[in-house]
């Protein structure tokens, strides 16, 4: 076995939050036309990839499947239709990012695997090509593939790359509640003509105005079904957040804090209440690199 065969390749798979989520129309396909802002949080899984006789996926959390139902394998199977690549790799995913939390963990994992296979197998594919090859798998995959903050429209895969990473501390709290994405979209009321365009709010309105202008249209039903989500949002404001909302279809709630000591105090409070929480610094830039270790 050569030194290259013994190398371990590592990469981080971070989560996202949605800055607002406007549901504009319900489409005949079953999807929804939306507008949302994608930005990143410093809460991530860790990939370790090594050479192996054949492909093998294992997850640190045995509650997650490692078979063909996993989005990682589904993404590779779809890529295989368009590109011939070496898949003799052992992939271990150390799960830290909560799943079923509205933070895009599954999509982020799939995108990380696609980037790693592209590099390790020497495919040389452009990001846009990979995005088109795996289209239809998950609306959040494209933003993780590109690794850039963006305003998503259409069904969320049309990306207008904008610097919308908040210049504030992001406190993200997961209440360990599962919200059905399908049910959340089914019970929302689309509004094709919102009073304020999401892009205008994110690019032009100050943070202190967001609580009056920027909404997640999936939030009311989710809070009605799971009042704890609303309780956490209320606590965010009581602890000094300038803006707070549910991310995606939930159940994670995030708060934006301009002052570090206020954010740290709020983080410690939620930890004291035995809730999973993460604190992301202002203007956070995730590391999407792929690194070799021995």
C-alpha positions in Angstrom: 0.0 0.0 0.0 1.4 3.4 -1.0 1.4 6.5 1.3 -1.3 8.0 -0.9 -3.5 4.9 -0.2 -3.0 5.4 3.5 -4.0 9.1 3.4 -7.1 10.4 5.2 -9.0 13.1 3.4 -11.1 15.4 5.6 -13.6 18.1 5.0 -16.3 20.0 7.0 -20.0 19.9 6.2 -21.6 23.0 7.7 -25.2 23.9 8.2 -27.3 26.8 7.0 -30.0 29.0 8.2 -32.7 30.8 6.2 -33.0 34.5 6.5 -36.7 34.8 5.8 -38.7 32.3 3.8 -41.5 33.6 1.6 -43.8 31.0 0.1 -45.0 32.7 -3.2 -46.9 30.0 -5.0 -47.8 26.3 -4.9 -46.7 24.7 -8.1 -48.5 21.8 -9.9 -45.3 19.7 -9.4 -45.9 19.7 -5.7 -43.0 22.1 -5.1 -43.4 25.7 -4.0 -42.0 28.9 -5.5 -40.1 30.6 -2.7 -37.7 33.4 -1.9 -35.2 32.9 0.9 -31.7 34.0 2.0 -29.1 31.3 2.6 -26.3 31.9 5.0 -24.0 29.6 6.9 -23.4 28.7 10.6 -20.3 27.3 12.3 -22.0 24.0 13.2 -20.7 21.2 11.1 -20.2 17.5 10.5 -16.7 16.1 9.7 -16.0 13.8 6.8 -13.1 11.3 6.8 -12.4 9.5 3.5 -9.8 6.8 2.9 -9.1 4.3 0.1 -10.9 1.0 0.4 -11.6 -2.0 -1.8 -15.1 -0.7 -2.4 -17.4 2.1 -1.4 -18.6 2.1 2.2 -20.5 4.7 4.2 -20.7 4.8 8.0 -22.3 7.4 10.2 -21.3 8.2 13.8 -25.0 8.3 14.7 -26.7 4.9 14.1 -30.1 6.6 13.9 -29.1 7.7 10.4 -29.2 5.2 7.6 -26.0 4.4 5.7 -27.8 2.6 2.9 -29.3 3.8 -0.5 -31.8 6.0 1.3 -29.0 8.3 2.5 -28.8 11.5 0.4 -25.0 11.0 0.2 -25.4 7.7 -1.7 -28.4 9.0 -3.7 -26.3 11.9 -4.9 -23.4 9.6 -5.9 -25.8 7.3 -7.7 -27.2 10.2 -9.7 -23.7 11.6 -10.5 -22.7 8.1 -11.7 -25.2 8.5 -14.6 -23.1 11.3 -16.1 -19.6 10.6 -14.9 -17.4 7.6 -14.5 -15.5 7.8 -11.3 -13.5 5.8 -8.8 -15.8 5.1 -5.8 -13.5 2.7 -3.9 -13.6 4.9 -0.7 -14.5 4.4 2.9 -16.5 7.4 4.1 -17.0 8.1 7.8 -19.3 11.0 8.8 -19.0 12.3 12.3 -22.4 13.8 12.8 -22.5 16.9 15.0 -25.0 19.0 13.1 -28.5 18.1 14.3 -30.6 16.3 11.7 -34.2 17.1 11.0 -33.5 20.6 12.3 -34.1 22.8 9.3 -30.3 23.4 9.0 -29.7 21.5 5.7 -27.6 18.8 7.2 -28.4 16.1 4.7 -28.0 18.4 1.7 -24.7 19.7 3.1 -23.5 16.1 3.5 -24.4 15.3 0.0 -22.7 18.4 -1.4 -19.6 17.7 0.6 -19.4 14.1 -0.7 -19.8 15.4 -4.3 -17.1 17.9 -3.9 -14.8 15.3 -2.4 -15.4 12.7 -5.1 -14.9 15.4 -7.8 -11.4 16.1 -6.3 -10.3 12.7 -5.2 -11.4 10.9 -8.4 -10.0 13.7 -10.6 -13.2 14.4 -12.4 -12.5 18.1 -12.8 -16.2 18.9 -13.1 -17.4 22.5 -12.7 -19.8 23.2 -9.8 -22.6 24.1 -12.1 -22.3 20.8 -14.0 -22.5 18.9 -10.7 -25.5 20.9 -9.7 -27.3 20.0 -12.9 -26.4 16.3 -12.7 -27.9 15.9 -9.3 -30.9 18.3 -9.7 -34.1 17.2 -8.1 -32.5 15.6 -5.1 -32.7 18.5 -2.7 -33.3 22.2 -3.0 -30.5 23.0 -0.5 -27.8 21.1 -2.2 -26.8 23.8 -4.8 -26.0 26.5 -2.2 -23.7 24.0 -0.3 -22.1 23.0 -3.6 -21.2 26.6 -4.4 -20.4 27.5 -0.8 -21.6 31.0 -1.2 -24.3 33.0 0.6 -27.2 33.6 -1.8 -30.8 34.6 -2.3 -32.7 31.5 -3.5 -35.7 31.8 -5.7 -37.8 29.4 -7.9 -37.9 26.3 -5.8 -34.8 27.5 -4.0 -32.2 26.4 -6.5 -32.0 29.6 -8.6 -29.2 31.4 -6.7 -28.3 35.0 -6.7 -25.0 35.1 -4.9 -25.1 38.0 -2.5 -23.0 38.9 0.6 -25.8 38.4 3.1 -23.8 36.6 5.9 -24.9 38.6 9.0 -22.5 40.9 10.6 -23.9 39.8 13.9 -23.5 36.8 16.2 -25.8 33.9 15.2 -27.2 31.8 18.0 -28.9 28.7 16.7 -30.9 26.5 19.1 -32.4 23.0 18.3 -35.2 21.9 20.5 -35.0 18.3 19.4 -38.5 18.4 17.8 -39.2 17.0 14.3 -41.3 19.1 12.0 -42.6 17.4 8.9 -41.4 19.5 5.9 -44.2 18.2 3.8 -46.8 19.1 6.4 -45.3 22.5 6.9 -45.6 23.4 3.2 -49.0 21.8 3.0 -50.4 24.0 5.7 -48.8 27.3 4.6 -50.7 30.0 2.7 -48.8 31.2 -0.3 -48.6 34.9 -0.9 -47.6 35.7 -4.5 -47.3 39.5 -3.7 -45.6 40.0 -0.3 -45.7 43.6 0.9 -41.9 43.6 1.1 -39.6 41.8 -1.3 -37.1 39.5 0.6 -34.2 40.7 -1.5 -34.9 44.3 -0.7 -35.1 43.6 3.0 -31.8 41.7 3.2 -29.9 44.1 1.1 -31.3 47.4 2.1 -33.0 47.3 5.5 -31.1 47.5 8.8 -31.0 44.5 11.1 -33.2 46.3 13.7 -36.0 46.5 11.2 -36.0 42.8 10.2 -38.3 41.7 13.0 -41.1 43.8 11.5 -40.4 42.9 7.8 -38.7 39.5 7.5 -40.8 36.4 8.1 -40.7 32.7 7.7 -44.1 31.7 6.2 -43.7 28.2 7.6 -43.3 29.4 11.1 -46.9 30.0 12.2 -48.1 26.5 11.6 -44.9 25.0 13.1 -45.4 27.1 16.2 -49.0 26.1 16.4 -48.0 22.4 16.3 -45.0 22.8 18.5 -45.3 25.8 20.9 -41.8 25.2 22.2 -40.5 26.7 18.9 -42.4 29.9 19.6 -41.2 29.8 23.2 -37.5 29.7 22.1 -38.1 32.5 19.6 -39.6 34.6 22.4 -36.7 33.8 24.7 -34.3 34.9 22.0 -35.9 38.4 22.0 -36.1 38.5 25.8 -32.3 37.7 26.0 -31.5 40.6 23.6 -31.7 39.3 20.1 -32.1 42.0 17.4 -33.9 39.4 15.2 -35.1 35.9 15.7 -36.9 33.3 13.5 -37.3 29.6 12.7 -34.9 28.3 10.1 -36.5 26.5 7.1 -39.2 24.2 8.1 -37.8 24.0 11.6 -37.5 23.2 14.3 -34.3 25.1 14.9 -34.6 28.8 15.9 -31.9 31.3 15.4 -31.3 34.8 16.9 -29.0 37.5 15.6 -27.1 39.5 18.2 -24.9 42.6 17.5 -23.2 42.5 21.0 -20.9 39.6 21.8 -21.5 39.5 25.5 -25.3 39.4 25.0 -25.0 36.6 22.5 -22.7 34.6 24.8 -25.0 35.0 27.8 -28.0 33.9 25.7 -26.0 30.9 24.5 -25.1 29.9 28.0 -28.8 30.2 29.1 -29.9 27.8 26.4 -27.1 25.3 27.3 -28.2 25.6 30.9 -31.7 24.6 29.8 -30.3 21.4 28.2 -30.9 22.5 24.6 -28.4 22.0 21.8 -27.0 25.3 20.7 -24.3 26.8 18.5 -22.8 30.3 18.4 -21.5 31.6 15.1 -19.3 34.7 14.9 -20.2 37.8 12.8 -19.4 37.6 9.0 -18.6 33.9 9.4 -16.9 32.3 6.3 -17.0 28.5 6.3 -14.1 26.4 5.2 -15.1 24.1 2.4 -11.6 22.9 1.8 -10.6 19.3 1.4 -7.4 18.4 3.3 -5.1 15.4 3.3 -3.7 14.0 6.5 -1.7 10.8 7.1 
